[in-house]
Amino acid sequence: MTQHKILIVDDDENICNLLKLYLEKDGFSTISAHSGTSALKLFEQEQPDLVLLDIMLPELDGWQVCREIRKQSQCPIIMLTAKAETFDKVLGLELGADDYIVKPFETKEVMARVRAVLRRTVTADAPENKEVRLDNLVINLTNYELRVKGELISTPPKELELLYHLASNPNQMFSRDQLLDQVWGFDYCGESRTIDVHIKRIREKIDGASDKWELRTVWARGYKFVTCDDQPE
């Protein structure tokens, strides 16, 4: 079994050492960085399988580090921070983070989140062509590509995963909490604004491309991807 490598990024060496202790006890290998700049250097050198990333860092903050990693990699990122405001949670997810843990935390929870995110990554990396093709729309989750009317559209990973999930389950309504659980893979403390933000951005990319499908809001309930056989009379 391959040993997963975890990059721990926190300016508090005690937190890094605590996480290192538990992760290595659980069978992971670890590397640590205490600033945003050193985190990016280590990421490029070591190519870890997952990043535990604090937000309040010297030199470059966690938002900037997350943004730079996402320019080159889909490596899973779990934000680890004392910031608990909804805005900070939403921003982290919008930048491409896979999960969000607020300090103070239980080490058992961190271990569970790490294992859960890695399980999803392994499943996503399986040799299977995950693609949905509809009129003027191609959503490819294998290569992380979105094409609208044949044009390749730059799309952040979570937007693409959300659209793929809805389009691969046509005419099925999903609540915001269900989408958080099934796309992000965890219960995001009931905070659903991130779904609305992602849907808005997806619509900016795909609306008007076809009259044979529609990303529809189900008032006060959620969203569904409607195909022509479920259009109203």
WOBELVEN-V476318 format. One record per residue. N is the residue number from 1. PHI is phi in whole degrees, 0 to 359 (* if undefined). OMEGA is omega in whole degrees, -180 to 180 (none if undefined). D_CENTER is the distance of its C-alpha to the mean C-alpha in Angstrom with 2 decimals. Layout:
N:PHI:OMEGA:D_CENTER
N:PHI:OMEGA:D_CENTER
//
This chain:
1:*:-178:24.95
2:292:177:22.84
3:275:-179:22.26
4:282:180:18.72
5:256:-178:18.76
6:248:173:16.86
7:266:179:17.06
8:260:-179:17.86
9:237:180:18.05
10:200:180:20.25
11:283:177:23.58
12:266:-177:25.10
13:296:179:26.57
14:296:178:27.34
15:294:178:23.71
16:301:-179:22.93
17:294:178:25.97
18:296:180:25.15
19:295:178:21.68
20:302:-179:23.32
21:301:-177:26.02
22:289:-180:23.92
23:295:-179:21.47
24:291:175:24.47
25:296:-179:26.35
26:272:174:23.60
27:100:178:23.99
28:267:167:21.40
29:260:-174:22.56
30:225:169:21.55
31:224:-174:22.02
32:230:174:22.01
33:222:-176:21.99
34:242:176:23.31
35:213:180:22.57
36:296:-179:19.99
37:296:-180:22.34
38:293:178:23.00
39:297:-180:19.33
40:294:178:18.81
41:297:179:22.09
42:296:180:21.27
43:300:-179:17.91
44:293:-178:19.95
45:285:-169:22.79
46:260:-179:21.24
47:49:-178:18.08
48:293:179:16.47
49:271:179:14.29
50:199:178:12.07
51:239:169:12.36
52:264:-165:13.35
53:237:174:13.59
54:285:179:16.05
55:269:-175:16.25
56:277:-178:20.07
57:236:173:21.13
58:286:176:24.25
59:76:174:24.47
60:232:-180:20.86
61:280:-177:18.63
62:298:177:15.11
63:300:-179:13.83
64:295:179:15.86
65:297:178:14.86
66:302:-179:11.10
67:299:-179:12.27
68:292:178:14.70
69:298:-178:12.59
70:293:177:10.30
71:290:-174:13.75
72:234:-171:14.65
73:205:172:12.03
74:258:178:8.81
75:306:180:9.64
76:301:179:7.34
77:232:173:7.69
78:248:179:8.93
79:284:-176:10.71
80:229:-170:14.27
81:203:176:16.65
82:279:-180:19.65
83:287:-176:18.37
84:240:-178:17.94
85:293:180:18.40
86:304:-179:16.31
87:303:-178:16.11
88:293:178:14.58
89:297:-179:11.87
90:298:-179:11.11
91:299:179:11.45
92:301:179:9.05
93:292:179:6.13
94:294:179:7.99
95:282:175:8.31
96:113:176:4.89
97:294:-178:4.72
98:265:-178:3.43
99:200:-173:6.81
100:210:179:9.92
101:238:-177:13.48
102:263:174:16.59
103:282:-5:19.76
104:287:-175:22.16
105:235:172:20.36
106:270:-178:21.80
107:299:178:21.35
108:297:178:21.26
109:294:179:18.16
110:300:180:16.41
111:299:-180:17.69
112:296:179:16.56
113:294:179:12.91
114:301:-179:13.14
115:297:-179:14.84
116:296:-180:12.56
117:295:179:9.38
118:294:177:11.93
119:299:179:13.46
120:295:-179:10.54
121:293:179:10.34
122:299:178:14.11
123:297:-179:14.26
124:293:-179:12.12
125:275:180:14.42
126:299:-176:17.49
127:287:180:20.13
128:225:-179:19.69
129:277:-180:19.59
130:268:-176:16.99
131:214:173:18.38
132:241:178:19.54
133:240:175:22.60
134:227:-178:24.24
135:306:178:26.80
136:64:-177:25.68
137:220:174:22.03
138:229:178:20.28
139:245:-177:16.62
140:247:-177:16.09
141:271:175:13.01
142:284:180:15.07
143:261:-177:15.51
144:53:178:12.58
145:231:173:15.38
146:239:176:16.42
147:239:178:20.19
148:239:-175:22.12
149:54:178:25.88
150:83:-177:25.54
151:267:178:23.86
152:285:-176:20.67
153:251:177:18.30
154:296:-174:15.80
155:220:176:12.44
156:301:-175:9.01
157:306:-175:6.56
158:290:175:4.96
159:298:-179:8.71
160:295:180:9.92
161:295:179:8.32
162:294:179:9.67
163:297:179:12.87
164:299:-179:13.32
165:298:-180:13.19
166:292:-176:15.70
167:289:179:17.85
168:277:173:18.15
169:233:-172:19.52
170:299:175:21.97
171:67:178:24.00
172:253:-179:22.16
173:276:176:21.26
174:237:173:18.14
175:286:178:18.12
176:298:179:15.33
177:296:177:15.14
178:297:-180:15.05
179:293:176:12.12
180:299:-178:10.13
181:291:-173:11.53
182:274:180:11.31
183:264:178:7.97
184:277:174:5.91
185:84:176:8.92
186:203:179:10.67
187:277:-172:13.19
188:273:172:12.12
189:51:178:15.81
190:76:-179:16.76
191:279:-173:15.07
192:247:-177:14.48
193:300:-179:14.92
194:300:178:11.32
195:296:-180:11.90
196:299:179:15.12
197:296:180:13.84
198:295:179:11.44
199:299:179:14.43
200:303:-178:16.80
201:289:176:15.17
202:297:-179:15.00
203:299:178:18.62
204:298:-178:19.66
205:270:-170:18.84
206:242:-176:20.38
207:299:178:23.00
208:85:-178:26.54
209:285:-178:25.78
210:200:174:27.58
211:258:-178:29.68
212:258:176:28.79
213:207:-178:25.37
214:202:171:23.69
215:271:-168:20.48
216:250:172:22.36
217:274:173:22.06
218:261:-169:23.87
219:311:176:25.53
220:65:-178:24.65
221:235:-177:22.77
222:165:-175:19.61
223:220:170:18.92
224:208:177:20.01
225:263:-173:20.36
226:265:174:24.14
227:255:-168:26.14
228:302:-178:29.83
229:283:177:31.23
230:241:178:29.76
231:286:180:30.85
232:294:179:33.35
233:296:none:37.03
//
